Amino acid sequence: MKSKEEVFFHNPMLAMAKKGVGSLAYRDRWHLFDQILFSPNWHEDSSLFVIKTAVYSPAKLRTLRGRFQGYPFRTTIKGNRLEGFSDHFPVYSILGEKKD
């Protein structure tokens, strides 16, 4: 068993972050603020495995035009209601089950 100092979470989003993929944009720079982490115990003991982890950013969740084109379609900006969804794109993981 690892000591508390040696425990590391498995971050399937690390490669995306290094490539500049983001779940929110701030000052024209993408940040992967929203992440999914798996504990070492889950990763070692589970019958499940990660097939895919991604940022969900289809066109319907993006701002279509203007200064913030391509950014998440926000609910509000500076008190003005935009009827959008969020200032962050959702993230997800698809899991598979190991077969014995």
PAZAPA-4460 file (N, C-alpha, C; in steps of 0.05 Angstrom, whole numbers, plus 32768, in hexadecimal, padded with zeros to 4 digits):
% residues 100
    n_x    n_y    n_z   ca_x   ca_y   ca_z    c_x    c_y    c_z   seq   type   mol
   8011   7FE8   8000   8000   8000   8000   8012   8019   8000     1      M     A
   800A   802C   7FF0   8019   8045   7FEF   8013   8057   8007     2      K     A
   8027   8066   800F   8022   8079   8024   8012   8090   8019     3      S     A
   8006   80A1   802B   7FF6   80B7   8022   8006   80CA   800F     4      K     A
   801F   80CD   8014   8030   80DE   8003   8033   80D4   7FE7     5      E     A
   802F   80B9   7FE3   8034   80AD   7FC9   801A   80A9   7FB9     6      E     A
   8003   80B0   7FC3   7FEA   80AC   7FB6   7FE6   80C1   7FA0     7      V     A
   7FE1   80B7   7F88   7FDD   80C9   7F71   7FC3   80C1   7F64     8      F     A
   7FB4   80D5   7F5C   7F9B   80D0   7F4D   7FA2   80CD   7F2F     9      F     A
   7F93   80BC   7F22   7F96   80B9   7F05   7F85   80CF   7EF8    10      H     A
   7F92   80DF   7EE7   7F85   80F5   7EDA   7F85   80EF   7EBC    11      N     A
   7F6F   80E5   7EB1   7F6D   80DF   7E95   7F6C   80F8   7E83    12      P     A
   7F6B   810F   7E8F   7F69   8128   7E80   7F84   8137   7E7D    13      M     A
   7F99   812B   7E89   7FB3   8138   7E89   7FBD   813D   7E6C    14      L     A
   7FBB   812A   7E5B   7FC4   812D   7E3F   7FB5   8144   7E31    15      A     A
   7F9B   8146   7E36   7F8B   815B   7E2A   7F94   8176   7E34    16      M     A
   7F9A   8178   7E4D   7FA3   8192   7E59   7FBD   819A   7E4C    17      A     A
   7FCF   8187   7E48   7FE9   818E   7E3B   7FE6   8197   7E1E    18      K     A
   7FD0   818E   7E11   7FCB   8196   7DF5   7FBB   81B0   7DF3    19      K     A
   7FB4   81BB   7E0A   7FA5   81D5   7E0A   7F87   81D2   7E08    20      G     A
   7F7C   81BA   7E0B   7F5F   81B6   7E0B   7F55   81C2   7E25    21      V     A
   7F3E   81CF   7E24   7F33   81DC   7E3B   7F15   81D9   7E3F    22      G     A
   7F0C   81DC   7E57   7EF0   81DC   7E5D   7EE5   81F8   7E62    23      S     A
   7EF7   820C   7E64   7EEE   8227   7E66   7F04   8239   7E5A    24      L     A
   7EFC   8250   7E51   7F0F   8263   7E45   7F0F   827C   7E56    25      A     A
   7F27   8287   7E5A   7F2A   82A0   7E69   7F40   82B0   7E5C    26      Y     A
   7F39   82C8   7E53   7F4C   82DA   7E46   7F59   82CC   7E2E    27      R     A
   7F49   82C0   7E1E   7F52   82B3   7E05   7F65   829C   7E09    28      D     A
   7F63   828F   7E20   7F74   8278   7E26   7F62   8262   7E32    29      R     A
   7F65   8249   7E27   7F56   8233   7E31   7F62   8227   7E4A    30      W     A
   7F52   821F   7E5D   7F5B   8213   7E76   7F4A   81F9   7E7B    31      H     A
   7F57   81E4   7E83   7F49   81CB   7E89   7F43   81CB   7EA7    32      L     A
   7F31   81DD   7EAF   7F2A   81E1   7ECB   7F1A   81C9   7ED6    33      F     A
   7F08   81BE   7EC6   7EF7   81A8   7ECE   7F04   818E   7EC7    34      D     A
   7F09   817D   7EDA   7F17   8164   7ED5   7F0A   814D   7EE4    35      Q     A
   7F10   8135   7EDA   7F06   811C   7EE7   7F1F   810E   7EF1    36      I     A
   7F1F   8106   7F0A   7F36   80F8   7F15   7F2D   80DD   7F20    37      L     A
   7F3E   80C9   7F1E   7F38   80AE   7F28   7F4C   80A8   7F3E    38      F     A
   7F42   809E   7F54   7F54   8097   7F6B   7F64   807F   7F64    39      S     A
   7F7C   807C   7F71   7F8C   8064   7F6C   7F7D   804A   7F73    40      P     A
   7F6D   804A   7F88   7F5F   8032   7F90   7F4B   802A   7F7A    41      N     A
   7F3C   803E   7F6F   7F29   8037   7F5A   7F38   802C   7F42    42      W     A
   7F4D   8039   7F3B   7F5C   8031   7F23   7F68   8014   7F25    43      H     A
   7F71   800D   7F3D   7F7E   7FF3   7F41   7F69   7FDD   7F47    44      E     A
   7F53   7FE3   7F54   7F41   7FCF   7F5D   7F27   7FCC   7F4D    45      D     A
   7F22   7FDF   7F3C   7F08   7FDF   7F2E   7F08   7FCC   7F16    46      S     A
   7EF1   7FC2   7F0F   7EEE   7FB3   7EF6   7EE9   7FC6   7EDF    47      S     A
   7EE8   7FE0   7EE4   7EE3   7FF4   7ECF   7EFD   8000   7EC6    48      L     A
   7EFD   800A   7EAD   7F14   8019   7EA2   7F0A   8030   7E92    49      F     A
   7F1B   8043   7E8E   7F14   805C   7E7F   7F18   8057   7E61    50      V     A
   7F02   805A   7E52   7F04   8058   7E35   7F0A   8073   7E29    51      I     A
   7EFD   8088   7E32   7F01   80A3   7E28   7EF9   80B7   7E3D    52      K     A
   7F08   80CD   7E3D   7F02   80E4   7E4E   7F05   80FC   7E3C    53      T     A
   7EF2   810F   7E3D   7EF2   8125   7E2B   7EE3   813D   7E36    54      A     A
   7EE6   8154   7E29   7ED6   816C   7E2E   7EBF   816B   7E19    55      V     A
   7EA7   816E   7E23   7E90   816F   7E11   7E8B   818B   7E08    56      Y     A
   7E90   8191   7DEF   7E8E   81AD   7DE5   7E81   81AE   7DC9    57      S     A
   7E69   81A4   7DC6   7E5C   81A6   7DAC   7E54   81C3   7DA5    58      P     A
   7E4E   81C8   7D8D   7E46   81E3   7D84   7E30   81EF   7D94    59      A     A
   7E1C   81DF   7D9C   7E05   81EA   7DAB   7E0D   81F4   7DC7    60      K     A
   7E25   81EE   7DD1   7E2E   81F9   7DEA   7E42   820F   7DE7    61      L     A
   7E47   8217   7DCE   7E5B   822C   7DC9   7E4E   8246   7DC1    62      R     A
   7E5C   825C   7DC6   7E54   8276   7DBD   7E59   8277   7D9F    63      T     A
   7E45   827E   7D8F   7E47   827B   7D72   7E55   8293   7D64    64      L     A
   7E54   82AB   7D70   7E60   82C2   7D62   7E69   82D7   7D77    65      R     A
   7E77   82EA   7D6D   7E80   8300   7D7E   7E9B   82FA   7D8A    66      G     A
   7EA2   830B   7D9D   7EBC   830A   7DAA   7EC2   82F0   7DB7    67      R     A
   7EAE   82E2   7DC2   7EB2   82C9   7DD0   7EAA   82B1   7DC0    68      F     A
   7EAB   82B3   7DA6   7EA4   829D   7D94   7EB5   8284   7D9B    69      Q     A
   7EA7   826D   7D9E   7EB5   8254   7DA4   7EB7   824F   7DC2    70      G     A
   7EB3   8264   7DD3   7EB3   8260   7DF0   7E99   8253   7DF8    71      Y     A
   7E98   8248   7E10   7E7E   823D   7E1A   7E69   8253   7E1A    72      P     A
   7E50   824C   7E12   7E3A   825E   7E10   7E2F   8262   7E2D    73      F     A
   7E36   8279   7E38   7E30   827F   7E54   7E13   8285   7E59    74      R     A
   7E0C   8283   7E73   7DF1   828B   7E7C   7DEF   82A9   7E7E    75      T     A
   7E04   82B5   7E89   7E05   82D2   7E8C   7E21   82DD   7E88    76      T     A
   7E23   82F6   7E80   7E3C   8304   7E7F   7E37   8320   7E8A    77      I     A
   7E45   8327   7E9F   7E43   8341   7EAC   7E26   8348   7EB2    78      K     A
   7E16   8335   7EBC   7DFA   833A   7EC3   7DE6   8338   7EAC    79      G     A
   7DF0   8336   7E94   7DDE   8333   7E7D   7DD8   8316   7E78    80      N     A
   7DBE   830F   7E77   7DB6   82F3   7E73   7DB8   82EC   7E55    81      R     A
   7DC6   82D6   7E4F   7DCB   82CD   7E34   7DBC   82B4   7E2C    82      L     A
   7DAF   82A7   7E40   7DA0   828E   7E3B   7DB3   8277   7E32    83      E     A
   7DCC   8279   7E3A   7DDF   8263   7E34   7DDD   824E   7E49    84      G     A
   7DF3   823E   7E4C   7DF3   8227   7E5D   7E06   822A   7E75    85      F     A
   7E20   8230   7E6F   7E34   8231   7E84   7E4D   823F   7E79    86      S     A
   7E5E   8248   7E8A   7E78   8253   7E81   7E8D   823D   7E80    87      D     A
   7E85   8224   7E86   7E97   820D   7E84   7E8A   81F8   7E71    88      H     A
   7E9B   81EA   7E62   7E91   81D2   7E54   7E91   81BB   7E67    89      F     A
   7E7E   81A8   7E65   7E7F   8191   7E77   7E95   817E   7E6E    90      P     A
   7E9E   816E   7E81   7EB2   8159   7E7B   7EA5   813E   7E81    91      V     A
   7EAF   8129   7E75   7EA4   810E   7E79   7EB9   80F8   7E75    92      Y     A
   7EB3   80E1   7E80   7EC2   80C9   7E7B   7EB0   80B3   7E73    93      S     A
   7EB8   80A2   7E61   7EAA   808A   7E59   7EBA   8073   7E64    94      I     A
   7EAC   8062   7E73   7EB9   804B   7E80   7EB1   8031   7E73    95      L     A
   7EC3   801E   7E73   7EBE   8003   7E6A   7EC2   7FEF   7E81    96      G     A
   7EB9   7FD7   7E7E   7EBC   7FC3   7E92   7ECE   7FAD   7E89    97      E     A
   7EE2   7FA6   7E9A   7EF5   7F91   7E93   7EE7   7F76   7E93    98      K     A
   7EED   7F66   7E80   7EE1   7F4B   7E7E   7EF5   7F36   7E87    99      K     A
   7EED   7F25   7E98   7F00   7F10   7EA1   7EFF   7EF7   7E90   100      D     A
***
